[in-house]
Amino acid sequence: MSKPPKTQGEGPRSEPEIIPPDHAERGTEHVRVHIVKPGPLGVILVTLTVGLLLAVLLVLLMGAFLFLLPLAVLVATGVIIVGLLRFYFRQS
């Protein structure tokens, strides 16, 4: 059921290939990425963007809820009326 523990003599199955920077392939593209801390303006813009997206999502969800609520009330009313009519006509 469980794997047997590794013994000390057992090594890795393959060795990783380490390529020094001088011997990299000639066709490769070098991309430098600079990561900096966001400034106050960046934090404000990200906060406003996230807030705007959440507001749009809330409006869409509330719109769907307000559209489906009368539909659910109509279906529930119809089920109640059909149930009462079935009960009334069985009594006769």
Secondary structure, 3 states (H helix, E strand, C coil): CCCCCCCCCCCCCCCCCCCCHHHCCCCCCCCCCCCCCCCHHHHHHHHHHHHHHHHHHHHHHHHHHHHHHHHHHHHHHHHHHHHHHHHHHHHC
